[in-house]
Each structure stands twice: as C-alpha cells, then as structure tokens.
Amino acid sequence: MARPKYSITAADVVHAASYLKPRLQTFAMHLLDDAPYRTAEKAFTEAIEVKAKEERATRLNAWCEKYLPTKEWVKLKTAIRKRRERKTRLGELKSISITDKAFGLLQKLSERDNVTYSDTLEHYLEKAVRGKARL
C-alpha cells in the first residue's frame, strides 16, 4: 500500500511558513509550471494570514500542492523536521565557530545524508572517539 502524501499539520504551519517565506521573497525556489513569483507570494500571504491554525494548515497545503514541485516538497518536509528537532532540543544546544572549509564539508555531508549538522557531527565524532582517531 502506498504511503499517504505528506500534509503540513497545524503544529508545523509556523515551521513551514518560516521556511517558505524568505525563499519566496528571494526567488530561491522553483515553482510548478514556472508560476510567477509575485502571484505565488500573494497567494502564500493570503494562506498564512488566516487566523485559525487548522484552516491555515489546509490553505498552506493547498498552496504547496498548487505551486511546489516534488523536489521543493521534499526540501520543505526536511526543513520542518529539522526545525521541529531543533525546537525540542533547544535547551541542549551549544554554539561553536568553525572555518568556512569545515562548514562546507559539514554541509555536504548533511545534505548527502539528509540529516542535521548536529546528527552529522555526532555520527563522525562518535566514530572517531571509538576508533581513538587523532589529528
């Protein structure tokens, strides 16, 4: 049996909107059938301005169905999952500074495996610690 199609929940509307809004404003996403950005942005704004969360989720899902190709849906789903995880781990987070080269490598690995930066670091650091790798 096929999995049901992904649907944005009322609880995830804020995550979806936070991801989509800046990407629309900076023309950083592909839209279905080369839809005009301004038209899509106007429809997006109308969808997220609805007061009731359930209705907002319904309208945002309809907007996504109309304007987002599969590849953009996948990116949205990943962004929502990552934001949800960050929110639950908020009290556990630490900040570090890394070089541009280290960030680029971390970004490539994270994108390749479709996981968060933290997941990537934990995975490889754990292997290094168990293997007692040294620099």
C-alpha positions as CSV (number, residue, x, y, z in Angstrom):
1,M,0.0,0.0,0.0
2,A,1.4,3.5,-0.9
3,R,2.2,5.9,1.8
4,P,-0.2,8.8,2.2
5,K,1.0,12.1,0.8
6,Y,2.7,14.4,3.2
7,S,0.5,17.1,4.7
8,I,1.5,20.1,6.8
9,T,-0.1,19.9,10.2
10,A,-1.4,22.9,12.2
11,A,1.5,22.5,14.6
12,D,4.0,22.7,11.7
13,V,2.5,25.7,9.9
14,V,4.9,28.1,11.7
15,H,7.9,26.0,10.6
16,A,6.6,25.7,7.0
17,A,5.9,29.5,6.8
18,S,9.3,30.3,8.3
19,Y,11.0,28.2,5.7
20,L,8.9,29.2,2.6
21,K,8.5,33.0,3.2
22,P,12.2,34.0,2.8
23,R,12.7,31.6,-0.1
24,L,9.8,33.2,-1.9
25,Q,10.9,36.7,-1.2
26,T,14.4,36.0,-2.6
27,F,13.3,33.8,-5.6
28,A,15.2,30.9,-4.1
29,M,12.9,28.1,-5.1
30,H,11.4,26.5,-8.2
31,L,7.7,26.8,-8.7
32,L,5.4,24.4,-10.7
33,D,4.8,25.4,-14.3
34,D,7.0,28.5,-13.9
35,A,4.3,30.2,-11.9
36,P,5.0,33.9,-11.4
37,Y,6.7,34.6,-8.1
38,R,4.6,37.6,-7.2
39,T,1.4,35.6,-7.8
40,A,2.7,32.7,-5.7
41,E,3.8,35.1,-3.0
42,K,0.5,36.9,-2.8
43,A,-1.4,33.5,-2.6
44,F,1.1,32.4,0.1
45,T,0.5,35.5,2.1
46,E,-3.3,35.1,1.9
47,A,-2.9,31.4,3.0
48,I,-0.8,32.2,6.1
49,E,-2.8,35.2,7.3
50,V,-5.8,33.0,8.2
51,K,-6.4,33.1,12.0
52,A,-7.3,29.5,12.7
53,K,-4.3,27.2,12.6
54,E,-6.2,24.2,11.2
55,E,-7.6,26.4,8.3
56,R,-4.1,27.9,7.8
57,A,-2.6,24.4,7.5
58,T,-5.3,23.4,5.0
59,R,-4.7,26.5,2.9
60,L,-0.9,26.2,3.1
61,N,-1.2,22.6,1.9
62,A,-3.4,23.7,-1.0
63,W,-0.8,26.4,-1.8
64,C,2.0,23.9,-1.8
65,E,0.0,21.5,-4.0
66,K,-0.5,24.3,-6.5
67,Y,3.0,25.8,-6.5
68,L,5.6,23.3,-5.3
69,P,7.2,20.6,-7.4
70,T,8.1,17.3,-5.7
71,K,11.7,18.4,-5.1
72,E,10.6,21.5,-3.2
73,W,8.1,19.5,-1.2
74,V,11.0,17.2,-0.1
75,K,13.0,20.3,0.9
76,L,10.1,21.7,2.9
77,K,9.5,18.4,4.7
78,T,13.2,18.2,5.6
79,A,13.2,21.8,6.9
80,I,10.1,21.2,9.0
81,R,11.6,18.0,10.5
82,K,14.9,19.9,11.3
83,R,13.1,22.8,12.8
84,R,10.9,20.5,14.9
85,E,14.0,18.7,16.2
86,R,15.8,21.9,17.0
87,K,12.8,23.2,18.9
88,T,12.7,20.1,21.1
89,R,16.5,20.2,21.7
90,L,16.6,23.9,22.4
91,G,17.8,23.6,25.9
92,E,20.5,21.1,24.9
93,L,22.1,23.2,22.1
94,K,25.6,24.7,22.1
95,S,27.2,27.1,19.6
96,I,30.6,26.7,18.1
97,S,32.7,28.6,15.5
98,I,34.1,26.7,12.6
99,T,36.1,27.6,9.4
100,D,34.4,28.0,6.1
101,K,36.1,24.8,4.9
102,A,34.8,22.8,7.9
103,F,31.3,24.3,7.4
104,G,31.4,23.4,3.7
105,L,32.3,19.8,4.5
106,L,29.7,19.6,7.2
107,Q,27.1,21.0,4.8
108,K,27.9,18.5,2.0
109,L,27.7,15.5,4.4
110,S,24.4,16.7,6.0
111,E,22.8,17.3,2.6
112,R,24.1,14.0,1.2
113,D,22.6,12.0,4.2
114,N,19.6,14.4,4.6
115,V,20.3,14.9,8.3
116,T,21.0,17.9,10.6
117,Y,24.5,19.3,11.1
118,S,24.4,18.0,14.7
119,D,23.5,14.5,13.5
120,T,26.4,14.5,11.1
121,L,28.9,15.8,13.7
122,E,27.7,13.3,16.3
123,H,27.9,10.4,13.9
124,Y,31.5,11.1,12.7
125,L,32.8,12.3,16.1
126,E,31.5,9.2,17.8
127,K,33.3,7.0,15.2
128,A,36.5,9.0,15.8
129,V,36.2,8.6,19.6
130,R,35.5,4.9,19.4
131,G,38.4,4.4,17.0
132,K,40.5,6.8,19.0
133,A,41.4,8.7,15.9
134,R,43.9,11.5,16.5
135,L,44.8,14.6,14.4
